[in-house]
């Protein structure tokens, strides 16, 4: 079946890990986007507090199929 796809860009955050930041982004997008198919990490950054990593910020593009 041929599909047409659209991509959105969102940034997830986590105090624990990059993986959790990605999961946060995907989970939040899933609340309003249907037919999600893939993600690609486009940027990784973080916040530093007291000379330690305090938060991971991961930007992902999420591809989803458009409805017919």
PDB file with SEQRES, HELIX, SHEET and CRYST1 records, atoms N, CA, C and O in Angstrom:
SEQRES   1 A   68  UNK UNK UNK UNK UNK UNK UNK UNK UNK UNK UNK UNK UNK          
SEQRES   2 A   68  UNK UNK UNK UNK UNK UNK UNK UNK UNK UNK UNK UNK UNK          
SEQRES   3 A   68  UNK UNK UNK UNK UNK UNK UNK UNK UNK UNK UNK UNK UNK          
SEQRES   4 A   68  UNK UNK UNK UNK UNK UNK UNK UNK UNK UNK UNK UNK UNK          
SEQRES   5 A   68  UNK UNK UNK UNK UNK UNK UNK UNK UNK UNK UNK UNK UNK          
SEQRES   6 A   68  UNK UNK UNK                                                  
HELIX    1 AA1 UNK A   18  UNK A   30  1                                  13    
SHEET    1 AA1 3 UNK A   5  UNK A  14  0                                        
SHEET    2 AA1 3 UNK A  52  UNK A  65 -1                                        
SHEET    3 AA1 3 UNK A  36  UNK A  49 -1                                        
CRYST1    1.000    1.000    1.000  90.00  90.00  90.00 P 1           1          
ATOM      1  N   UNK A   1       0.842  -1.178   0.000  1.00  0.00           N  
ATOM      2  CA  UNK A   1       0.000   0.000   0.000  1.00  0.00           C  
ATOM      3  C   UNK A   1       0.886   1.239   0.000  1.00  0.00           C  
ATOM      4  O   UNK A   1       1.828   1.330   0.786  1.00  0.00           O  
ATOM      5  N   UNK A   2       0.589   2.186  -0.873  1.00  0.00           N  
ATOM      6  CA  UNK A   2       1.341   3.434  -0.931  1.00  0.00           C  
ATOM      7  C   UNK A   2       0.788   4.405   0.091  1.00  0.00           C  
ATOM      8  O   UNK A   2      -0.427   4.555   0.222  1.00  0.00           O  
ATOM      9  N   UNK A   3       1.686   5.070   0.819  1.00  0.00           N  
ATOM     10  CA  UNK A   3       1.297   6.047   1.825  1.00  0.00           C  
ATOM     11  C   UNK A   3       2.001   7.366   1.569  1.00  0.00           C  
ATOM     12  O   UNK A   3       3.019   7.425   0.880  1.00  0.00           O  
ATOM     13  N   UNK A   4       1.445   8.412   2.132  1.00  0.00           N  
ATOM     14  CA  UNK A   4       2.100   9.713   2.175  1.00  0.00           C  
ATOM     15  C   UNK A   4       2.386   9.985   3.648  1.00  0.00           C  
ATOM     16  O   UNK A   4       1.538   9.762   4.511  1.00  0.00           O  
ATOM     17  N   UNK A   5       3.593  10.469   3.917  1.00  0.00           N  
ATOM     18  CA  UNK A   5       4.027  10.674   5.293  1.00  0.00           C  
ATOM     19  C   UNK A   5       4.299  12.144   5.575  1.00  0.00           C  
ATOM     20  O   UNK A   5       4.587  12.931   4.674  1.00  0.00           O  
ATOM     21  N   UNK A   6       4.199  12.480   6.830  1.00  0.00           N  
ATOM     22  CA  UNK A   6       4.539  13.818   7.314  1.00  0.00           C  
ATOM     23  C   UNK A   6       5.469  13.636   8.498  1.00  0.00           C  
ATOM     24  O   UNK A   6       5.403  12.620   9.190  1.00  0.00           O  
ATOM     25  N   UNK A   7       6.342  14.619   8.739  1.00  0.00           N  
ATOM     26  CA  UNK A   7       7.228  14.568   9.892  1.00  0.00           C  
ATOM     27  C   UNK A   7       6.981  15.770  10.792  1.00  0.00           C  
ATOM     28  O   UNK A   7       6.752  16.884  10.321  1.00  0.00           O  
ATOM     29  N   UNK A   8       7.031  15.523  12.083  1.00  0.00           N  
ATOM     30  CA  UNK A   8       6.998  16.599  13.057  1.00  0.00           C  
ATOM     31  C   UNK A   8       8.293  16.533  13.861  1.00  0.00           C  
ATOM     32  O   UNK A   8       8.980  15.512  13.865  1.00  0.00           O  
ATOM     33  N   UNK A   9       8.615  17.620  14.533  1.00  0.00           N  
ATOM     34  CA  UNK A   9       9.820  17.661  15.361  1.00  0.00           C  
ATOM     35  C   UNK A   9       9.417  18.012  16.788  1.00  0.00           C  
ATOM     36  O   UNK A   9       8.734  19.009  17.024  1.00  0.00           O  
ATOM     37  N   UNK A  10       9.844  17.191  17.727  1.00  0.00           N  
ATOM     38  CA  UNK A  10       9.553  17.426  19.145  1.00  0.00           C  
ATOM     39  C   UNK A  10      10.824  17.170  19.959  1.00  0.00           C  
ATOM     40  O   UNK A  10      11.727  16.458  19.520  1.00  0.00           O  
ATOM     41  N   UNK A  11      10.872  17.758  21.139  1.00  0.00           N  
ATOM     42  CA  UNK A  11      12.007  17.559  22.030  1.00  0.00           C  
ATOM     43  C   UNK A  11      11.518  16.975  23.344  1.00  0.00           C  
ATOM     44  O   UNK A  11      10.672  17.562  24.020  1.00  0.00           O  
ATOM     45  N   UNK A  12      12.054  15.818  23.700  1.00  0.00           N  
ATOM     46  CA  UNK A  12      11.746  15.180  24.978  1.00  0.00           C  
ATOM     47  C   UNK A  12      12.850  15.471  25.974  1.00  0.00           C  
ATOM     48  O   UNK A  12      14.001  15.690  25.596  1.00  0.00           O  
ATOM     49  N   UNK A  13      12.496  15.471  27.242  1.00  0.00           N  
ATOM     50  CA  UNK A  13      13.481  15.728  28.289  1.00  0.00           C  
ATOM     51  C   UNK A  13      13.428  14.636  29.344  1.00  0.00           C  
ATOM     52  O   UNK A  13      12.396  13.999  29.555  1.00  0.00           O  
ATOM     53  N   UNK A  14      14.565  14.434  30.003  1.00  0.00           N  
ATOM     54  CA  UNK A  14      14.639  13.457  31.081  1.00  0.00           C  
ATOM     55  C   UNK A  14      15.839  13.769  31.959  1.00  0.00           C  
ATOM     56  O   UNK A  14      16.893  14.172  31.466  1.00  0.00           O  
ATOM     57  N   UNK A  15      15.674  13.583  33.246  1.00  0.00           N  
ATOM     58  CA  UNK A  15      16.791  13.711  34.180  1.00  0.00           C  
ATOM     59  C   UNK A  15      17.604  12.428  34.237  1.00  0.00           C  
ATOM     60  O   UNK A  15      18.702  12.412  34.793  1.00  0.00           O  
ATOM     61  N   UNK A  16      17.064  11.334  33.657  1.00  0.00           N  
ATOM     62  CA  UNK A  16      17.708  10.028  33.775  1.00  0.00           C  
ATOM     63  C   UNK A  16      18.592   9.651  32.589  1.00  0.00           C  
ATOM     64  O   UNK A  16      19.748   9.274  32.779  1.00  0.00           O  
ATOM     65  N   UNK A  17      18.051   9.748  31.342  1.00  0.00           N  
ATOM     66  CA  UNK A  17      18.810   9.241  30.201  1.00  0.00           C  
ATOM     67  C   UNK A  17      18.306   9.820  28.884  1.00  0.00           C  
ATOM     68  O   UNK A  17      17.220  10.393  28.801  1.00  0.00           O  
ATOM     69  N   UNK A  18      19.142   9.647  27.851  1.00  0.00           N  
ATOM     70  CA  UNK A  18      18.738  10.042  26.501  1.00  0.00           C  
ATOM     71  C   UNK A  18      17.570   9.184  26.025  1.00  0.00           C  
ATOM     72  O   UNK A  18      16.627   9.687  25.413  1.00  0.00           O  
ATOM     73  N   UNK A  19      17.641   7.887  26.310  1.00  0.00           N  
ATOM     74  CA  UNK A  19      16.584   6.975  25.881  1.00  0.00           C  
ATOM     75  C   UNK A  19      15.235   7.378  26.480  1.00  0.00           C  
ATOM     76  O   UNK A  19      14.215   7.364  25.791  1.00  0.00           O  
ATOM     77  N   UNK A  20      15.235   7.731  27.748  1.00  0.00           N  
ATOM     78  CA  UNK A  20      13.982   8.150  28.378  1.00  0.00           C  
ATOM     79  C   UNK A  20      13.470   9.461  27.771  1.00  0.00           C  
ATOM     80  O   UNK A  20      12.260   9.656  27.651  1.00  0.00           O  
ATOM     81  N   UNK A  21      14.371  10.347  27.395  1.00  0.00           N  
ATOM     82  CA  UNK A  21      13.963  11.595  26.744  1.00  0.00           C  
ATOM     83  C   UNK A  21      13.272  11.302  25.414  1.00  0.00           C  
ATOM     84  O   UNK A  21      12.262  11.927  25.091  1.00  0.00           O  
ATOM     85  N   UNK A  22      13.809  10.357  24.643  1.00  0.00           N  
ATOM     86  CA  UNK A  22      13.174   9.953  23.377  1.00  0.00           C  
ATOM     87  C   UNK A  22      11.806   9.346  23.664  1.00  0.00           C  
ATOM     88  O   UNK A  22      10.826   9.677  22.996  1.00  0.00           O  
ATOM     89  N   UNK A  23      11.735   8.467  24.646  1.00  0.00           N  
ATOM     90  CA  UNK A  23      10.451   7.842  24.996  1.00  0.00           C  
ATOM     91  C   UNK A  23       9.431   8.883  25.423  1.00  0.00           C  
ATOM     92  O   UNK A  23       8.253   8.759  25.089  1.00  0.00           O  
ATOM     93  N   UNK A  24       9.853   9.897  26.149  1.00  0.00           N  
ATOM     94  CA  UNK A  24       8.939  10.982  26.561  1.00  0.00           C  
ATOM     95  C   UNK A  24       8.391  11.706  25.333  1.00  0.00           C  
ATOM     96  O   UNK A  24       7.195  11.984  25.254  1.00  0.00           O  
ATOM     97  N   UNK A  25       9.267  12.008  24.380  1.00  0.00           N  
ATOM     98  CA  UNK A  25       8.843  12.705  23.167  1.00  0.00           C  
ATOM     99  C   UNK A  25       7.838  11.877  22.370  1.00  0.00           C  
ATOM    100  O   UNK A  25       6.808  12.390  21.934  1.00  0.00           O  
ATOM    101  N   UNK A  26       8.142  10.598  22.182  1.00  0.00           N  
ATOM    102  CA  UNK A  26       7.256   9.720  21.406  1.00  0.00           C  
ATOM    103  C   UNK A  26       5.921   9.528  22.123  1.00  0.00           C  
ATOM    104  O   UNK A  26       4.866   9.558  21.490  1.00  0.00           O  
ATOM    105  N   UNK A  27       5.964   9.333  23.430  1.00  0.00           N  
ATOM    106  CA  UNK A  27       4.728   9.129  24.196  1.00  0.00           C  
ATOM    107  C   UNK A  27       3.831  10.361  24.133  1.00  0.00           C  
ATOM    108  O   UNK A  27       2.613  10.239  24.006  1.00  0.00           O  
ATOM    109  N   UNK A  28       4.425  11.531  24.221  1.00  0.00           N  
ATOM    110  CA  UNK A  28       3.611  12.755  24.174  1.00  0.00           C  
ATOM    111  C   UNK A  28       3.022  12.957  22.784  1.00  0.00           C  
ATOM    112  O   UNK A  28       1.855  13.328  22.656  1.00  0.00           O  
ATOM    113  N   UNK A  29       3.810  12.719  21.750  1.00  0.00           N  
ATOM    114  CA  UNK A  29       3.295  12.857  20.382  1.00  0.00           C  
ATOM    115  C   UNK A  29       2.162  11.871  20.130  1.00  0.00           C  
ATOM    116  O   UNK A  29       1.209  12.190  19.419  1.00  0.00           O  
ATOM    117  N   UNK A  30       2.257  10.681  20.705  1.00  0.00           N  
ATOM    118  CA  UNK A  30       1.242   9.645  20.505  1.00  0.00           C  
ATOM    119  C   UNK A  30      -0.120  10.051  21.053  1.00  0.00           C  
ATOM    120  O   UNK A  30      -1.134   9.462  20.678  1.00  0.00           O  
ATOM    121  N   UNK A  31      -0.162  11.036  21.923  1.00  0.00           N  
ATOM    122  CA  UNK A  31      -1.449  11.494  22.465  1.00  0.00           C  
ATOM    123  C   UNK A  31      -2.294  12.206  21.406  1.00  0.00           C  
ATOM    124  O   UNK A  31      -3.519  12.257  21.520  1.00  0.00           O  
ATOM    125  N   UNK A  32      -1.638  12.759  20.369  1.00  0.00           N  
ATOM    126  CA  UNK A  32      -2.388  13.503  19.357  1.00  0.00           C  
ATOM    127  C   UNK A  32      -2.108  13.071  17.929  1.00  0.00           C  
ATOM    128  O   UNK A  32      -2.825  13.483  17.017  1.00  0.00           O  
ATOM    129  N   UNK A  33      -1.084  12.251  17.706  1.00  0.00           N  
ATOM    130  CA  UNK A  33      -0.706  11.835  16.349  1.00  0.00           C  
ATOM    131  C   UNK A  33      -1.006  10.349  16.168  1.00  0.00           C  
ATOM    132  O   UNK A  33      -0.655   9.526  17.013  1.00  0.00           O  
ATOM    133  N   UNK A  34      -1.660  10.018  15.053  1.00  0.00           N  
ATOM    134  CA  UNK A  34      -1.940   8.617  14.731  1.00  0.00           C  
ATOM    135  C   UNK A  34      -0.962   8.118  13.679  1.00  0.00           C  
ATOM    136  O   UNK A  34      -0.336   8.911  12.976  1.00  0.00           O  
ATOM    137  N   UNK A  35      -0.835   6.827  13.576  1.00  0.00           N  
ATOM    138  CA  UNK A  35      -0.078   6.163  12.511  1.00  0.00           C  
ATOM    139  C   UNK A  35       1.414   6.514  12.516  1.00  0.00           C  
ATOM    140  O   UNK A  35       2.030   6.618  11.456  1.00  0.00           O  
ATOM    141  N   UNK A  36       1.994   6.695  13.707  1.00  0.00           N  
ATOM    142  CA  UNK A  36       3.433   6.979  13.773  1.00  0.00           C  
ATOM    143  C   UNK A  36       4.203   5.751  13.294  1.00  0.00           C  
ATOM    144  O   UNK A  36       3.844   4.622  13.629  1.00  0.00           O  
ATOM    145  N   UNK A  37       5.267   5.971  12.506  1.00  0.00           N  
ATOM    146  CA  UNK A  37       6.010   4.870  11.911  1.00  0.00           C  
ATOM    147  C   UNK A  37       7.486   4.848  12.295  1.00  0.00           C  
ATOM    148  O   UNK A  37       8.052   3.766  12.450  1.00  0.00           O  
ATOM    149  N   UNK A  38       8.124   5.997  12.452  1.00  0.00           N  
ATOM    150  CA  UNK A  38       9.558   6.005  12.760  1.00  0.00           C  
ATOM    151  C   UNK A  38       9.932   7.296  13.481  1.00  0.00           C  
ATOM    152  O   UNK A  38       9.163   8.257  13.528  1.00  0.00           O  
ATOM    153  N   UNK A  39      11.141   7.284  14.042  1.00  0.00           N  
ATOM    154  CA  UNK A  39      11.704   8.514  14.574  1.00  0.00           C  
ATOM    155  C   UNK A  39      13.176   8.578  14.196  1.00  0.00           C  
ATOM    156  O   UNK A  39      13.817   7.553  13.962  1.00  0.00           O  
ATOM    157  N   UNK A  40      13.697   9.787  14.142  1.00  0.00           N  
ATOM    158  CA  UNK A  40      15.125   9.977  13.932  1.00  0.00           C  
ATOM    159  C   UNK A  40      15.612  11.052  14.899  1.00  0.00           C  
ATOM    160  O   UNK A  40      15.002  12.115  15.021  1.00  0.00           O  
ATOM    161  N   UNK A  41      16.701  10.768  15.573  1.00  0.00           N  
ATOM    162  CA  UNK A  41      17.276  11.731  16.503  1.00  0.00           C  
ATOM    163  C   UNK A  41      18.021  12.783  15.694  1.00  0.00           C  
ATOM    164  O   UNK A  41      18.884  12.449  14.881  1.00  0.00           O  
ATOM    165  N   UNK A  42      17.693  14.046  15.911  1.00  0.00           N  
ATOM    166  CA  UNK A  42      18.334  15.120  15.165  1.00  0.00           C  
ATOM    167  C   UNK A  42      19.252  15.973  16.033  1.00  0.00           C  
ATOM    168  O   UNK A  42      20.131  16.664  15.518  1.00  0.00           O  
ATOM    169  N   UNK A  43      19.051  15.928  17.346  1.00  0.00           N  
ATOM    170  CA  UNK A  43      19.866  16.757  18.224  1.00  0.00           C  
ATOM    171  C   UNK A  43      19.851  16.194  19.632  1.00  0.00           C  
ATOM    172  O   UNK A  43      18.814  15.754  20.129  1.00  0.00           O  
ATOM    173  N   UNK A  44      21.009  16.212  20.266  1.00  0.00           N  
ATOM    174  CA  UNK A  44      21.123  15.818  21.674  1.00  0.00           C  
ATOM    175  C   UNK A  44      21.840  16.945  22.398  1.00  0.00           C  
ATOM    176  O   UNK A  44      22.904  17.399  21.978  1.00  0.00           O  
ATOM    177  N   UNK A  45      21.244  17.381  23.480  1.00  0.00           N  
ATOM    178  CA  UNK A  45      21.883  18.392  24.315  1.00  0.00           C  
ATOM    179  C   UNK A  45      21.425  18.163  25.741  1.00  0.00           C  
ATOM    180  O   UNK A  45      20.622  17.269  26.007  1.00  0.00           O  
ATOM    181  N   UNK A  46      21.926  18.959  26.642  1.00  0.00           N  
ATOM    182  CA  UNK A  46      21.520  18.781  28.026  1.00  0.00           C  
ATOM    183  C   UNK A  46      21.793  20.011  28.851  1.00  0.00           C  
ATOM    184  O   UNK A  46      22.420  20.970  28.401  1.00  0.00           O  
ATOM    185  N   UNK A  47      21.305  19.955  30.065  1.00  0.00           N  
ATOM    186  CA  UNK A  47      21.511  21.033  31.020  1.00  0.00           C  
ATOM    187  C   UNK A  47      22.507  20.562  32.082  1.00  0.00           C  
ATOM    188  O   UNK A  47      22.523  19.397  32.477  1.00  0.00           O  
ATOM    189  N   UNK A  48      23.322  21.493  32.520  1.00  0.00           N  
ATOM    190  CA  UNK A  48      24.322  21.194  33.543  1.00  0.00           C  
ATOM    191  C   UNK A  48      24.020  22.030  34.784  1.00  0.00           C  
ATOM    192  O   UNK A  48      23.805  23.239  34.697  1.00  0.00           O  
ATOM    193  N   UNK A  49      24.009  21.374  35.922  1.00  0.00           N  
ATOM    194  CA  UNK A  49      23.846  22.046  37.212  1.00  0.00           C  
ATOM    195  C   UNK A  49      24.873  21.492  38.181  1.00  0.00           C  
ATOM    196  O   UNK A  49      25.042  20.277  38.287  1.00  0.00           O  
ATOM    197  N   UNK A  50      25.547  22.362  38.876  1.00  0.00           N  
ATOM    198  CA  UNK A  50      26.570  21.950  39.846  1.00  0.00           C  
ATOM    199  C   UNK A  50      27.598  21.015  39.218  1.00  0.00           C  
ATOM    200  O   UNK A  50      28.007  20.022  39.819  1.00  0.00           O  
ATOM    201  N   UNK A  51      28.008  21.353  37.995  1.00  0.00           N  
ATOM    202  CA  UNK A  51      29.032  20.593  37.267  1.00  0.00           C  
ATOM    203  C   UNK A  51      28.632  19.147  36.957  1.00  0.00           C  
ATOM    204  O   UNK A  51      29.496  18.291  36.770  1.00  0.00           O  
ATOM    205  N   UNK A  52      27.339  18.877  36.904  1.00  0.00           N  
ATOM    206  CA  UNK A  52      26.854  17.538  36.561  1.00  0.00           C  
ATOM    207  C   UNK A  52      25.693  17.651  35.582  1.00  0.00           C  
ATOM    208  O   UNK A  52      24.992  18.661  35.524  1.00  0.00           O  
ATOM    209  N   UNK A  53      25.515  16.577  34.813  1.00  0.00           N  
ATOM    210  CA  UNK A  53      24.377  16.543  33.888  1.00  0.00           C  
ATOM    211  C   UNK A  53      23.095  16.514  34.711  1.00  0.00           C  
ATOM    212  O   UNK A  53      22.888  15.618  35.529  1.00  0.00           O  
ATOM    213  N   UNK A  54      22.242  17.501  34.486  1.00  0.00           N  
ATOM    214  CA  UNK A  54      20.988  17.600  35.232  1.00  0.00           C  
ATOM    215  C   UNK A  54      19.795  17.151  34.390  1.00  0.00           C  
ATOM    216  O   UNK A  54      18.789  16.689  34.929  1.00  0.00           O  
ATOM    217  N   UNK A  55      19.908  17.286  33.076  1.00  0.00           N  
ATOM    218  CA  UNK A  55      18.779  16.938  32.217  1.00  0.00           C  
ATOM    219  C   UNK A  55      19.264  16.662  30.802  1.00  0.00           C  
ATOM    220  O   UNK A  55      20.124  17.371  30.280  1.00  0.00           O  
ATOM    221  N   UNK A  56      18.706  15.632  30.189  1.00  0.00           N  
ATOM    222  CA  UNK A  56      18.926  15.326  28.786  1.00  0.00           C  
ATOM    223  C   UNK A  56      17.792  15.940  27.984  1.00  0.00           C  
ATOM    224  O   UNK A  56      16.635  15.899  28.401  1.00  0.00           O  
ATOM    225  N   UNK A  57      18.127  16.511  26.829  1.00  0.00           N  
ATOM    226  CA  UNK A  57      17.140  17.071  25.913  1.00  0.00           C  
ATOM    227  C   UNK A  57      17.428  16.477  24.542  1.00  0.00           C  
ATOM    228  O   UNK A  57      18.483  16.730  23.959  1.00  0.00           O  
ATOM    229  N   UNK A  58      16.494  15.689  24.027  1.00  0.00           N  
ATOM    230  CA  UNK A  58      16.700  14.997  22.752  1.00  0.00           C  
ATOM    231  C   UNK A  58      15.596  15.411  21.780  1.00  0.00           C  
ATOM    232  O   UNK A  58      14.407  15.227  22.044  1.00  0.00           O  
ATOM    233  N   UNK A  59      16.017  15.968  20.662  1.00  0.00           N  
ATOM    234  CA  UNK A  59      15.072  16.371  19.627  1.00  0.00           C  
ATOM    235  C   UNK A  59      14.964  15.243  18.604  1.00  0.00           C  
ATOM    236  O   UNK A  59      15.969  14.728  18.115  1.00  0.00           O  
ATOM    237  N   UNK A  60      13.727  14.873  18.293  1.00  0.00           N  
ATOM    238  CA  UNK A  60      13.467  13.810  17.328  1.00  0.00           C  
ATOM    239  C   UNK A  60      12.472  14.289  16.287  1.00  0.00           C  
ATOM    240  O   UNK A  60      11.591  15.103  16.565  1.00  0.00           O  
ATOM    241  N   UNK A  61      12.635  13.762  15.082  1.00  0.00           N  
ATOM    242  CA  UNK A  61      11.620  13.923  14.054  1.00  0.00           C  
ATOM    243  C   UNK A  61      10.845  12.618  14.040  1.00  0.00           C  
ATOM    244  O   UNK A  61      11.429  11.534  14.017  1.00  0.00           O  
ATOM    245  N   UNK A  62       9.529  12.734  14.056  1.00  0.00           N  
ATOM    246  CA  UNK A  62       8.659  11.558  14.062  1.00  0.00           C  
ATOM    247  C   UNK A  62       7.868  11.550  12.754  1.00  0.00           C  
ATOM    248  O   UNK A  62       7.191  12.519  12.411  1.00  0.00           O  
ATOM    249  N   UNK A  63       7.971  10.429  12.034  1.00  0.00           N  
ATOM    250  CA  UNK A  63       7.242  10.279  10.780  1.00  0.00           C  
ATOM    251  C   UNK A  63       5.951   9.521  11.002  1.00  0.00           C  
ATOM    252  O   UNK A  63       5.913   8.529  11.729  1.00  0.00           O  
ATOM    253  N   UNK A  64       4.890  10.000  10.366  1.00  0.00           N  
ATOM    254  CA  UNK A  64       3.605   9.318  10.492  1.00  0.00           C  
ATOM    255  C   UNK A  64       2.871   9.362   9.164  1.00  0.00           C  
ATOM    256  O   UNK A  64       3.042  10.284   8.367  1.00  0.00           O  
ATOM    257  N   UNK A  65       2.052   8.348   8.948  1.00  0.00           N  
ATOM    258  CA  UNK A  65       1.266   8.242   7.711  1.00  0.00           C  
ATOM    259  C   UNK A  65       0.031   9.139   7.807  1.00  0.00           C  
ATOM    260  O   UNK A  65      -0.650   9.177   8.831  1.00  0.00           O  
ATOM    261  N   UNK A  66      -0.237   9.848   6.731  1.00  0.00           N  
ATOM    262  CA  UNK A  66      -1.439  10.685   6.690  1.00  0.00           C  
ATOM    263  C   UNK A  66      -2.665   9.812   6.421  1.00  0.00           C  
ATOM    264  O   UNK A  66      -2.585   8.805   5.717  1.00  0.00           O  
ATOM    265  N   UNK A  67      -3.792  10.216   6.992  1.00  0.00           N  
ATOM    266  CA  UNK A  67      -5.031   9.492   6.745  1.00  0.00           C  
ATOM    267  C   UNK A  67      -5.428   9.608   5.276  1.00  0.00           C  
ATOM    268  O   UNK A  67      -5.098  10.584   4.601  1.00  0.00           O  
ATOM    269  N   UNK A  68      -6.149   8.583   4.792  1.00  0.00           N  
ATOM    270  CA  UNK A  68      -6.649   8.632   3.407  1.00  0.00           C  
ATOM    271  C   UNK A  68      -7.716   9.680   3.260  1.00  0.00           C  
ATOM    272  O   UNK A  68      -8.253   9.865   2.168  1.00  0.00           O  
TER     273      UNK A  68                                                      
END                                                                             
